[in-house]
Structures are given as C-alpha cells and as structure tokens.
C-alpha cells in the first residue's frame, strides 16, 4: 500500500523495490517491522504470549518481548549446513 501511495497509483518496478528496500513500520500489528535492504527478510520482534480470558473473551496477551529486530532464524540455520 505504501508503494502505491508514494507513486500515486503509477507503479514502477524499480521505484517500488527502492521504496520497500527502506520500508519500516513502527506501528504494525506485529510491533516494529522493517525489511532488511540486503536480504529482503522481514525484521521484527519476537514475543512470548498466551491466550487468556479477558472481559469474558479469549485474547492473545503479550507476556514479554523475547528478542528485538530479528530476521527469520531458519535462513541463518540453513547457511550453517
């Protein structure tokens, strides 16, 4: 959506990649989120949570932030093989 807004609906592939190369969203539903410009990986926090009954309904409750600004650990594990 951000790329469409910045380009006013006229999408250019090169410009779109440049926009996403530097994309960050401090207020995403997953917390602070960014795209690593070199690997194109999503970088975000990792949270520990549990489901609790809140106000008579089940809800996800965040207990703590386990790690901040991490990339997909699967890729790092695959590099070591």
Residue, then its C-alpha position, 0 to 999 in steps of 0.5 A: x500500500x505504501x508503494x502505491x501511495x508514494x507513486x500515486x497509483x503509477x507503479x514502477x518496478x524499480x521505484x517500488x523495490x527502492x521504496x520497500x528496500x527502506x520500508x519500516x513500520x513502527x506501528x504494525x500489528x506485529x510491533x516494529x517491522x522493517x525489511x532488511x535492504x540486503x536480504x529482503x527478510x522481514x525484521x521484527x520482534x519476537x514475543x512470548x504470549x498466551x491466550x487468556x480470558x479477558x472481559x469474558x473473551x479469549x485474547x492473545x496477551x503479550x507476556x514479554x518481548x523475547x528478542x528485538x529486530x530479528x530476521x527469520x532464524x531458519x535462513x541463518x540455520x540453513x547457511x550453517x549446513 
